[in-house]
């Protein structure tokens, strides 16, 4: 960054900007290959607004916004943020569902070179306060009221203990002390020229899902994240004619990836504020999406409630499943329900966006059994505990590097030391095996291994079989302490339809399907619901805590 450009950043913002350090030789390689270009979200939206102003950018069950109107609203909201003193590199936290106002705020933040940090909708109290304090957010954009919760009032209470938080912008009913969303949106749309964002600037500060540990802050640049999406649109065969529906929340990078793909080509975004099988079915029936972005847990919920068989999926030509590896039987069941479409899987992380995915032309078995091949600009390998690369078919830890990768966690030197190898590979924490044809299969998490008397095993195959049991809505296998063996496997189940299968019956079911005896669960716990991340991944660390407490 030229010294004269630093004057546009406050001290906190400059600290975040300077945390984004890339090797210059690596940068040159990415640029020369075309993986990094002059991509900015503001530039993409301006181009779409100029080329196809009336084309629907956003569609809901109540109406739609064209690209020109979406750009106009974002420009006005950006001017309002600027009037509040927000500029390049400043962090603005957004806690909104998948509604048009989320995208207006996101585009406005990107337009002035600020940084969006998302807060998941369930976050309250301590979780929200911790995120706002660590990100040093100057603004929080949230709802006035959300069912039985009043986010704006709660945020204003937190504000007293957060010196960096200067403004709470509330969408909905007026809240004393908060700035109304409509007031910011009504600002005259005039911005200084020097607020134009740069591709190398940070524009997202996201926090990892935290399924097994405390969330970590991930700063992302426009050129890396948007370049990954620009090339991904070609690989996924997404065009301006598509209508994309994300069941994943925009507060998570998989949900944002769906928007990035659509914005890169000028497609339409069909918004689903909150996922539930009935609301998803209604959105598909009314909006006729062509591309669905879903987690396997969404598909499992649709299947087990009977919604998957009832929904007319004839408009869908592409399902992209991500968030966790999809059980093969479920993948095949979804593929069979697509008369005009294909099922694909995608592996990604907050640190990478889209890293591996199957392609639309891949056979059903490839999409059902693997998460595909690296995205353009991405390298992937599977290594043993000593870092040696493993041969095809051998299970080890998945490592990635390339133009998609973030440069390191913000303000977390310890995590960075653990996350990267000396030669720049990122340790994902996922277990995987590479097939001879180059497709990767995700088999579990390194932290999910059960260590029973020194014999370590991955419970993923057991969980997949339990998920397919007719009396099981959801299942997880977690380790519990044992004085003799160190750890034993505990099966945690959400029963289906009031039925509660016994441990002996479940073990017999697993043995009939070829599970080795040493992998059989030795304890059974029933829960009403699983602790889930916003992308509906089971938080196993919380399950272990619940079991320890006897909850």
C-alpha positions as CSV (number, residue, x, y, z in Angstrom):
1,X,0.0,0.0,0.0
2,X,1.5,3.4,-0.9
3,X,2.1,5.6,2.1
4,X,-0.3,8.3,0.9
5,X,-3.1,5.7,0.8
6,X,-2.8,5.0,4.5
7,X,-4.3,8.4,5.4
8,X,-7.7,7.0,4.5
9,X,-7.6,4.4,7.3
10,X,-8.2,4.8,11.0
11,X,-5.7,3.0,13.4
12,X,-7.9,0.0,13.9
13,X,-8.7,-0.3,10.2
14,X,-5.0,0.0,9.3
15,X,-4.2,-2.9,11.7
16,X,-6.7,-5.1,9.9
17,X,-5.4,-4.0,6.5
18,X,-1.7,-4.7,7.4
19,X,-2.6,-8.1,8.7
20,X,-3.3,-9.1,5.1
21,X,0.3,-10.0,4.1
22,X,0.9,-12.1,0.9
23,X,4.2,-13.2,-0.6
24,X,4.9,-10.8,-3.5
25,X,6.1,-13.7,-5.8
26,X,2.9,-15.5,-5.1
27,X,0.8,-12.5,-5.8
28,X,2.5,-12.0,-9.2
29,X,1.8,-15.7,-10.0
30,X,-1.9,-15.3,-9.1
31,X,-2.3,-12.1,-11.2
32,X,-0.4,-13.5,-14.2
33,X,-2.6,-16.6,-14.2
34,X,-5.8,-14.5,-14.0
35,X,-6.9,-15.9,-10.7
36,X,-6.6,-12.5,-9.2
37,X,-7.9,-9.5,-11.2
38,X,-9.5,-6.1,-10.5
39,X,-12.6,-7.6,-9.0
40,X,-14.6,-5.5,-6.5
41,X,-18.2,-6.1,-5.5
42,X,-19.0,-2.5,-6.2
43,X,-17.6,-2.8,-9.6
44,X,-19.6,-5.9,-10.4
45,X,-22.9,-4.4,-9.3
46,X,-22.2,-1.1,-11.2
47,X,-21.6,-3.2,-14.3
48,X,-24.7,-5.2,-13.9
49,X,-26.8,-2.1,-13.2
50,X,-25.4,-0.5,-16.4
51,X,-25.8,-3.6,-18.6
52,X,-29.1,-5.0,-17.4
53,X,-30.7,-2.3,-15.1
54,X,-34.2,-3.9,-15.0
55,X,-33.0,-7.5,-14.6
56,X,-34.1,-8.8,-11.2
57,X,-31.1,-8.9,-8.9
58,X,-33.2,-9.8,-5.8
59,X,-36.6,-11.6,-5.7
60,X,-38.8,-12.4,-2.7
61,X,-42.3,-13.8,-2.4
62,X,-43.4,-10.2,-2.2
63,X,-41.6,-8.7,-5.2
64,X,-38.3,-8.0,-6.7
65,X,-35.5,-5.4,-7.1
66,X,-33.7,-4.8,-10.4
67,X,-29.9,-4.4,-10.5
68,X,-30.2,-0.7,-11.0
69,X,-32.5,-0.2,-8.0
70,X,-30.4,-2.5,-5.8
71,X,-27.3,-0.4,-6.8
72,X,-29.2,2.9,-6.1
73,X,-30.3,1.8,-2.6
74,X,-26.8,0.6,-1.8
75,X,-25.3,3.9,-2.9
76,X,-27.7,5.8,-0.6
77,X,-27.0,3.5,2.3
78,X,-23.3,3.9,1.7
79,X,-23.7,7.7,1.8
80,X,-25.5,7.3,5.1
81,X,-22.7,5.2,6.6
82,X,-20.2,7.8,5.3
83,X,-22.2,10.6,7.1
84,X,-21.9,8.5,10.3
85,X,-18.1,8.7,9.9
86,X,-17.6,5.2,8.5
87,X,-14.8,4.9,5.9
88,X,-12.2,2.6,4.4
89,X,-11.3,-0.4,6.5
90,X,-13.8,0.3,9.2
91,X,-15.7,-2.8,10.4
92,X,-19.6,-2.8,10.2
93,X,-21.3,-5.9,11.7
94,X,-24.5,-7.1,10.1
95,X,-27.0,-9.3,11.9
96,X,-29.9,-9.8,9.5
97,X,-31.6,-12.8,7.8
98,X,-31.5,-13.4,4.0
99,X,-33.6,-10.3,3.1
100,X,-33.0,-7.5,0.6
101,X,-31.8,-5.2,3.4
102,X,-28.9,-7.5,4.1
103,X,-27.7,-7.2,0.5
104,X,-28.2,-3.4,0.5
105,X,-26.1,-3.1,3.7
106,X,-23.4,-5.5,2.3
107,X,-23.1,-3.7,-1.0
108,X,-23.0,-0.3,0.8
109,X,-20.2,-1.4,3.1
110,X,-18.2,-2.8,0.2
111,X,-18.9,0.4,-1.8
112,X,-17.1,2.7,0.7
113,X,-14.2,0.2,1.2
114,X,-15.4,-0.7,4.7
115,X,-15.4,-4.3,6.0
116,X,-18.5,-6.4,6.7
117,X,-18.4,-8.8,9.7
118,X,-21.5,-10.9,10.0
119,X,-23.2,-12.0,13.2
120,X,-25.3,-15.1,13.0
121,X,-29.0,-14.6,13.8
122,X,-29.0,-16.8,17.0
123,X,-26.1,-14.8,18.5
124,X,-27.1,-12.9,21.6
125,X,-25.5,-11.5,24.8
126,X,-22.0,-12.9,25.3
127,X,-21.6,-14.3,21.8
128,X,-22.6,-11.1,20.1
129,X,-20.6,-9.0,22.5
130,X,-17.5,-11.1,22.1
131,X,-17.7,-10.9,18.3
132,X,-18.3,-7.1,18.3
133,X,-15.4,-6.5,20.7
134,X,-12.9,-8.7,18.8
135,X,-13.8,-7.3,15.4
136,X,-13.8,-3.7,16.8
137,X,-17.0,-3.0,14.8
138,X,-18.0,0.6,14.7
139,X,-21.6,-0.1,13.6
140,X,-24.1,-2.9,14.1
141,X,-26.9,-3.3,11.6
142,X,-29.7,-5.5,13.1
143,X,-33.4,-6.0,13.4
144,X,-35.5,-4.0,15.9
145,X,-37.3,-7.2,16.9
146,X,-36.9,-10.9,16.0
147,X,-39.8,-13.0,17.4
148,X,-39.3,-12.9,21.2
149,X,-36.0,-11.1,21.0
150,X,-35.2,-7.4,20.6
151,X,-31.7,-7.3,19.0
152,X,-31.4,-3.6,18.8
153,X,-32.2,-3.0,22.4
154,X,-29.8,-5.8,23.5
155,X,-27.1,-4.3,21.2
156,X,-27.5,-0.8,22.8
157,X,-27.1,-2.4,26.2
158,X,-23.8,-4.0,25.0
159,X,-22.7,-0.7,23.5
160,X,-21.9,0.7,26.9
161,X,-19.2,-1.8,27.4
162,X,-17.9,-1.6,23.8
163,X,-15.9,1.6,23.2
164,X,-15.5,0.8,19.5
165,X,-19.2,0.4,18.8
166,X,-20.6,3.9,18.0
167,X,-23.9,3.2,16.2
168,X,-26.7,0.6,16.1
169,X,-28.8,0.8,13.0
170,X,-32.2,-0.9,13.5
171,X,-34.4,-2.3,10.8
172,X,-38.1,-2.2,11.8
173,X,-39.9,-0.4,14.6
174,X,-38.1,2.7,16.0
175,X,-35.8,1.9,19.0
176,X,-34.7,4.8,21.3
177,X,-31.0,5.3,20.9
178,X,-30.7,3.4,17.6
179,X,-30.5,4.9,14.1
180,X,-33.4,3.8,11.9
181,X,-32.4,1.8,8.8
182,X,-34.8,3.8,6.7
183,X,-33.1,7.0,7.8
184,X,-29.7,5.8,6.7
185,X,-31.2,4.6,3.4
186,X,-32.7,8.0,2.8
187,X,-29.3,9.7,2.7
188,X,-28.4,11.6,-0.5
189,X,-26.4,9.2,-2.7
190,X,-23.2,11.3,-3.0
191,X,-19.8,9.9,-2.1
192,X,-16.3,11.2,-2.3
193,X,-14.2,9.7,-5.1
194,X,-11.5,8.5,-2.7
195,X,-13.9,6.1,-1.1
196,X,-13.6,3.7,-4.1
197,X,-12.6,0.2,-2.8
198,X,-9.4,-1.5,-3.9
199,X,-9.3,-5.2,-4.9
200,X,-6.5,-5.9,-2.3
201,X,-8.4,-4.4,0.6
202,X,-10.2,-6.5,3.2
203,X,-13.9,-6.5,2.7
204,X,-15.1,-9.4,4.9
205,X,-14.1,-10.3,8.4
206,X,-15.9,-13.6,9.1
207,X,-15.7,-15.9,12.1
208,X,-15.3,-19.7,11.8
209,X,-18.3,-21.9,12.6
210,X,-16.6,-23.2,15.8
211,X,-17.9,-26.8,15.7
212,X,-15.0,-28.0,17.9
213,X,-13.3,-24.8,19.2
214,X,-13.7,-21.1,19.7
215,X,-14.4,-19.2,16.5
216,X,-11.5,-17.4,14.8
217,X,-11.5,-14.2,12.8
218,X,-10.9,-14.6,9.1
219,X,-10.1,-11.5,7.0
220,X,-10.8,-11.9,3.3
221,X,-9.8,-9.6,0.3
222,X,-12.0,-8.8,-2.6
223,X,-9.5,-10.1,-5.2
224,X,-9.2,-13.6,-3.6
225,X,-12.8,-14.1,-2.7
226,X,-14.4,-12.6,-5.8
227,X,-11.8,-14.2,-8.1
228,X,-12.7,-17.6,-6.6
229,X,-16.4,-16.9,-7.4
230,X,-15.7,-15.5,-10.8
231,X,-14.0,-18.6,-11.9
232,X,-16.4,-20.8,-10.0
233,X,-19.4,-19.5,-12.0
234,X,-17.8,-20.9,-15.1
235,X,-17.1,-24.2,-13.4
236,X,-20.6,-24.5,-12.0
237,X,-22.0,-23.3,-15.4
238,X,-24.0,-20.5,-13.8
239,X,-25.2,-17.8,-16.1
240,X,-27.3,-14.6,-16.1
241,X,-30.4,-16.8,-16.8
242,X,-30.2,-18.5,-13.4
243,X,-32.2,-18.0,-10.3
244,X,-30.2,-18.9,-7.2
245,X,-31.8,-19.9,-3.9
246,X,-29.6,-20.3,-0.8
247,X,-30.9,-22.2,2.1
248,X,-27.7,-21.3,3.9
249,X,-27.7,-17.9,5.7
250,X,-25.8,-15.0,4.2
251,X,-24.1,-14.6,7.5
252,X,-21.9,-17.6,6.5
253,X,-19.5,-17.7,3.5
254,X,-21.4,-20.5,1.7
255,X,-24.5,-18.3,1.6
256,X,-22.4,-15.3,0.4
257,X,-20.8,-17.5,-2.2
258,X,-24.2,-18.0,-3.8
259,X,-24.6,-14.3,-4.0
260,X,-21.0,-13.8,-5.3
261,X,-21.6,-16.3,-8.1
262,X,-24.9,-14.6,-9.1
263,X,-23.4,-11.1,-9.0
264,X,-20.4,-12.1,-11.1
265,X,-22.7,-13.0,-14.0
266,X,-25.9,-11.0,-13.3
267,X,-28.1,-13.8,-12.2
268,X,-31.2,-13.4,-9.9
269,X,-31.1,-14.2,-6.1
270,X,-34.3,-15.7,-4.7
271,X,-34.3,-15.0,-1.0
272,X,-35.3,-17.4,1.8
273,X,-35.1,-15.5,5.1
274,X,-35.1,-18.6,7.3
275,X,-34.9,-22.2,6.4
276,X,-37.7,-24.7,7.3
277,X,-39.0,-27.5,5.1
278,X,-42.4,-25.8,4.5
279,X,-40.9,-22.4,3.8
280,X,-38.3,-23.9,1.5
281,X,-41.0,-25.8,-0.4
282,X,-43.0,-22.6,-0.7
283,X,-40.0,-20.6,-2.1
284,X,-39.2,-23.3,-4.7
285,X,-42.8,-23.6,-5.8
286,X,-43.3,-19.8,-6.1
287,X,-39.8,-18.7,-7.2
288,X,-38.9,-21.6,-9.5
289,X,-35.1,-21.5,-8.8
290,X,-32.6,-23.1,-11.2
291,X,-29.7,-23.4,-8.7
292,X,-30.1,-24.5,-5.1
293,X,-27.4,-24.0,-2.4
294,X,-28.0,-26.3,0.5
295,X,-26.3,-28.1,3.3
296,X,-26.8,-31.9,3.7
297,X,-28.6,-31.2,6.9
298,X,-31.2,-29.1,4.9
299,X,-31.6,-32.0,2.5
300,X,-31.9,-34.5,5.4
301,X,-34.6,-32.4,7.0
302,X,-36.5,-32.2,3.7
303,X,-36.2,-36.0,3.2
304,X,-37.3,-37.0,6.7
305,X,-40.3,-34.7,6.7
306,X,-41.4,-35.9,3.3
307,X,-41.0,-32.5,1.7
308,X,-38.3,-33.7,-0.7
309,X,-40.7,-36.1,-2.4
310,X,-43.5,-33.5,-2.5
311,X,-41.6,-30.5,-3.9
312,X,-41.6,-30.0,-7.7
313,X,-37.9,-29.7,-8.6
314,X,-38.4,-29.6,-12.3
315,X,-37.0,-26.0,-12.5
316,X,-33.8,-27.0,-10.8
317,X,-30.9,-27.8,-13.0
318,X,-28.2,-27.7,-10.3
319,X,-28.0,-28.5,-6.6
320,X,-24.8,-27.5,-4.8
321,X,-24.5,-29.1,-1.4
322,X,-21.9,-28.0,1.1
323,X,-21.3,-27.5,4.9
324,X,-20.5,-31.2,5.6
325,X,-20.0,-34.3,3.5
326,X,-23.4,-35.6,2.2
327,X,-24.3,-39.2,3.0
328,X,-24.2,-41.1,-0.4
329,X,-27.7,-42.4,0.0
330,X,-29.1,-39.0,0.5
331,X,-27.1,-37.6,-2.4
332,X,-28.5,-40.3,-4.7
333,X,-32.0,-39.7,-3.4
334,X,-31.8,-36.0,-4.2
335,X,-30.3,-36.6,-7.7
336,X,-33.2,-39.0,-8.4
337,X,-35.6,-36.1,-7.7
338,X,-34.0,-33.8,-10.3
339,X,-35.7,-34.6,-13.7
340,X,-33.8,-31.7,-15.4
341,X,-30.8,-31.2,-13.1
342,X,-27.6,-32.5,-11.5
343,X,-26.5,-32.9,-7.9
344,X,-23.0,-31.7,-6.9
345,X,-21.0,-31.4,-3.7
346,X,-18.7,-28.6,-2.7
347,X,-16.1,-28.5,0.1
348,X,-15.1,-25.1,1.5
349,X,-14.3,-23.2,4.7
350,X,-14.5,-19.7,5.9
351,X,-10.8,-19.5,5.2
352,X,-11.1,-20.6,1.6
353,X,-14.7,-20.1,0.2
354,X,-14.9,-22.8,-2.5
355,X,-12.0,-25.2,-2.5
356,X,-13.2,-28.5,-4.0
357,X,-16.3,-29.4,-5.9
358,X,-17.7,-31.9,-8.3
359,X,-18.8,-30.5,-11.7
360,X,-22.2,-30.7,-13.3
361,X,-21.0,-33.3,-15.9
362,X,-19.7,-35.7,-13.3
363,X,-21.5,-39.0,-12.9
364,X,-24.0,-39.4,-10.0
365,X,-21.6,-41.7,-8.1
366,X,-18.8,-39.2,-8.3
367,X,-21.0,-36.5,-6.9
368,X,-22.5,-38.9,-4.2
369,X,-19.1,-40.3,-3.0
370,X,-16.7,-37.3,-3.3
371,X,-16.5,-33.6,-2.9
372,X,-14.7,-33.3,-6.3
373,X,-11.6,-31.6,-7.6
374,X,-9.8,-28.4,-6.7
375,X,-11.3,-25.1,-7.9
376,X,-9.2,-23.0,-10.4
377,X,-6.1,-21.6,-8.7
378,X,-6.3,-24.2,-5.9
379,X,-3.9,-27.0,-4.9
380,X,-4.9,-29.8,-2.5
381,X,-3.1,-32.8,-1.0
382,X,-3.6,-35.4,1.8
383,X,-0.9,-35.8,4.3
384,X,0.1,-38.1,7.2
385,X,0.7,-36.9,10.8
386,X,4.3,-36.3,9.9
387,X,3.4,-34.1,6.9
388,X,4.3,-36.6,4.3
389,X,2.0,-36.7,1.3
390,X,-0.1,-39.8,1.1
391,X,-0.9,-42.0,-1.9
392,X,-4.3,-42.1,-3.4
393,X,-6.8,-44.0,-1.3
394,X,-5.0,-43.3,2.0
395,X,-6.8,-41.3,4.7
396,X,-5.0,-38.2,6.2
397,X,-5.5,-34.5,6.8
398,X,-6.5,-32.4,3.8
399,X,-4.2,-29.4,3.1
400,X,-4.8,-26.6,0.6
401,X,-3.1,-23.6,-0.8
402,X,-3.6,-21.2,-3.7
403,X,-5.3,-18.0,-4.8
404,X,-8.4,-18.7,-2.8
405,X,-6.6,-18.9,0.6
406,X,-6.8,-16.2,3.3
407,X,-3.4,-15.0,4.6
408,X,-4.0,-15.8,8.3
409,X,-6.4,-15.3,11.3
410,X,-6.7,-11.7,12.5
411,X,-5.0,-11.0,15.9
412,X,-4.4,-14.7,16.6
413,X,-0.7,-15.6,16.2
414,X,-1.1,-18.9,18.0
415,X,-3.8,-20.1,15.6
416,X,-1.7,-19.1,12.6
417,X,1.3,-21.0,13.9
418,X,-0.9,-24.2,14.0
419,X,-2.8,-23.5,10.8
420,X,0.0,-23.2,8.2
421,X,3.0,-25.3,7.2
422,X,6.4,-23.7,6.5
423,X,5.8,-23.8,2.8
424,X,2.3,-22.2,2.9
425,X,-0.1,-25.1,3.0
426,X,-3.2,-24.6,5.1
427,X,-4.1,-27.4,7.5
428,X,-7.8,-27.7,7.2
429,X,-8.5,-30.1,10.1
430,X,-10.6,-32.3,7.7
431,X,-9.8,-35.9,7.1
432,X,-9.8,-36.9,3.4
433,X,-8.7,-39.4,0.8
434,X,-7.8,-38.7,-2.8
435,X,-9.0,-41.0,-5.5
436,X,-6.9,-42.0,-8.4
437,X,-9.0,-39.8,-10.7
438,X,-8.2,-36.7,-8.6
439,X,-11.5,-36.4,-6.7
440,X,-11.3,-36.0,-2.9
441,X,-13.5,-37.7,-0.4
442,X,-14.0,-36.0,3.0
443,X,-14.1,-38.6,5.7
444,X,-14.4,-36.6,8.9
445,X,-12.6,-34.2,11.2
446,X,-9.2,-34.8,12.9
447,X,-10.7,-33.7,16.2
448,X,-13.7,-36.1,15.8
449,X,-11.5,-39.2,15.9
450,X,-12.4,-41.7,18.7
451,X,-9.3,-43.0,20.6
452,X,-10.5,-46.2,22.2
453,X,-7.6,-47.8,24.0
454,X,-5.0,-46.5,21.5
455,X,-7.1,-47.5,18.5
456,X,-8.2,-44.4,16.7
457,X,-11.1,-44.5,14.3
458,X,-13.3,-42.1,12.3
459,X,-17.0,-42.5,13.3
460,X,-18.2,-40.9,10.0
461,X,-19.4,-44.2,8.4
462,X,-21.3,-45.1,11.6
463,X,-23.0,-41.7,11.7
464,X,-24.1,-42.0,8.0
465,X,-25.7,-45.4,8.8
466,X,-27.4,-44.1,11.9
467,X,-28.8,-41.1,10.0
468,X,-30.4,-43.6,7.6
469,X,-32.1,-45.5,10.4
470,X,-36.0,-45.1,10.2
471,X,-36.2,-44.2,13.9
472,X,-33.4,-41.6,13.8
473,X,-33.9,-37.9,12.8
474,X,-30.3,-37.0,13.5
475,X,-27.2,-38.7,14.9
476,X,-23.7,-38.0,16.1
477,X,-21.0,-40.1,17.6
478,X,-18.7,-38.3,20.1
479,X,-16.0,-39.5,22.5
480,X,-16.6,-39.6,26.2
481,X,-13.9,-40.1,28.9
482,X,-13.2,-43.7,30.1
483,X,-10.9,-44.6,33.0
484,X,-9.9,-47.9,31.4
485,X,-9.7,-47.1,27.7
486,X,-9.3,-43.4,27.7
487,X,-12.3,-42.8,25.4
488,X,-15.4,-44.7,24.4
489,X,-17.9,-43.8,21.7
490,X,-21.2,-42.3,22.7
491,X,-24.1,-42.2,20.2
492,X,-26.3,-39.1,20.5
493,X,-29.6,-39.3,18.8
494,X,-32.6,-37.1,18.0
495,X,-35.4,-39.7,17.7
496,X,-37.8,-39.6,14.9
497,X,-41.6,-39.6,15.4
498,X,-41.4,-40.3,19.2
499,X,-39.6,-43.6,18.7
500,X,-36.5,-44.3,20.8
501,X,-34.4,-47.2,19.5
502,X,-32.3,-49.0,22.1
503,X,-28.5,-49.3,22.1
504,X,-28.5,-53.1,21.4
505,X,-30.9,-52.7,18.5
506,X,-28.8,-49.9,17.0
507,X,-25.6,-52.0,17.4
508,X,-27.3,-55.0,15.7
509,X,-28.4,-52.7,12.9
510,X,-24.8,-51.5,12.4
511,X,-23.4,-55.0,12.5
512,X,-25.8,-56.1,9.8
513,X,-24.4,-53.4,7.6
514,X,-20.8,-54.4,8.1
515,X,-19.6,-52.0,10.8
516,X,-16.6,-53.5,12.8
517,X,-17.3,-54.3,16.4
518,X,-14.7,-51.9,17.7
519,X,-16.6,-49.0,16.1
520,X,-19.9,-49.8,17.8
521,X,-21.2,-47.1,20.2
522,X,-21.0,-48.1,23.9
523,X,-23.4,-45.5,25.3
524,X,-26.6,-44.0,24.0
525,X,-28.0,-40.5,24.8
526,X,-31.2,-39.0,23.5
527,X,-31.6,-35.2,22.9
528,X,-34.5,-33.1,21.8
529,X,-32.3,-31.2,19.3
530,X,-28.7,-31.0,18.3
531,X,-26.5,-27.9,18.9
532,X,-26.0,-26.6,15.4
533,X,-23.9,-24.0,13.6
534,X,-25.8,-21.5,11.4
535,X,-25.0,-23.9,8.5
536,X,-26.6,-26.7,10.4
537,X,-23.4,-28.6,11.3
538,X,-23.5,-30.4,14.6
539,X,-21.3,-28.7,17.2
540,X,-19.8,-31.9,18.8
541,X,-17.9,-30.0,21.4
542,X,-21.2,-28.8,22.9
543,X,-22.6,-32.3,22.8
544,X,-19.6,-33.5,24.8
545,X,-20.2,-30.7,27.3
546,X,-23.9,-31.6,27.6
547,X,-23.0,-35.3,28.2
548,X,-20.5,-34.4,30.9
549,X,-23.1,-32.2,32.7
550,X,-25.6,-35.0,32.4
551,X,-27.9,-32.6,30.4
